[in-house]
Amino acid sequence: MIKKIAFLVLLCFTVVGAAQDYQYPVIKDIVTDNAGIFEREAAQALRNKLTNFETETTTQLVVLTINSLNGQSIEDFANKTFNQNKLGQAKEDNGILILFSNLDREVRIEVGYGLEPYITDIVAKRIIEDTMIPEFKEGAYFTGINKATDQLINFIKNPEALKKFKELIKERDRKQERIANILLLTFGFFFLITGCFVIYISGKKGLKIFKKFFTERVGLIFFTINILVYTVYFCFGVVLLAIIILACFKKYGYQVEPFIETNFTLIFCVSIVSFIATLTVITIINLVVKNKTKLSFSLFKSDYDSVVKAIKSIGSGNGGSGGFSSSYSSYSSSGSSSSSSSFSGGGGSSGGGGASGSW
């Protein structure tokens, strides 16, 4: 036992040590094309643009391409690379990293602390989805990245342009929300009608079989079979109504999923018991109170034909519906860039703000 514990402890230290020794890319150029996806002239033009931008504003907008994330998430890789290279100025934290992973087909815009109020997560997300991804799908990797840098530069230098862009985002979000509401109402109405109808039919058929059982026209075996069938249909209707109720709660910010997950069995049992108990009470009231019928039971006597017919009729009663039914060691020593610039981070940091995308 002691040997096993010692082995596990040693294994943990080995894993932690390996994580600590992990080498992220050392960025020595404002455009570091380790994946080799840029033409030399294009890369130099981009490098000149970003260098001039840093000179004017002190904001470091850095582009890094790699071949692979080697199993890491792009969010963690970008954040660790950003902070290891200290992108942006120390007091301003005004760095931005565009990380492109070729084989993983993923891209991320990592934003330093100081720029997060301006280049928000949603702004970064829209740049990726609307500007970068469409170009990437056509194989125009440089074009997508170059356009994204133009947008970022414009937003940082021109607050009015950023404001208008955020307003456009809000307007599009409102339109999407309206469309979502229409779809929600449409499906909600359908689920509501279907759920109520299924519950009504199961209750109606259930009352009939209860009356037959309490008047000794159906035996216990066939009664049990029928009630199981109608209970299944009742639960199906309840599930449809529950979907609508949960969707409404979620839309207005109420988190009821934890309660449902914790008490699912209890809710399920209470629903079934309530269904059967309600049918029993209604049947007894109807027979005894209204019709003065004497209750009687049988274990084996049954009207076989009527029971089979009742089981089959449930299908036609609800409309016959059948369904809802490469290695990292090269990062610090090599790359496709032939520039001799002495780029280095200014001491900034990022807390993980930004957005990611894939194509």
Protein Blocks (a to p, Z undefined) as FASTA:
>chain_A
ZZmmmmmmmmmmmmmmmmmmpccdddfbfbdcfkopacfklmmmmmmmmmmmmmmnopac
dddddfbeghpafklmmmmmmmmnogajfklopaccddddfklopacddddfklmmmmgf
klmmmmmmmmmmmmmmnopamlmmmmmmmmmmmmmmmmmlmmmmmmmmmmmmmmmmmmmm
mmmmmmmmmmmmmmmmmmmmmmmmmmmmmmmmmnopacfklmmmmmmmmmmmmmmmmmmm
mmmmmmmmmmnopafklmmmmmmmmmmmmmmmmmmmmmmmmmmmmmmmmnopacdddfkb
ccfklmmmmmmmmmmmnoopabfgdcfklmmmgcfbfcfbfcddehiacehiacdddZZ
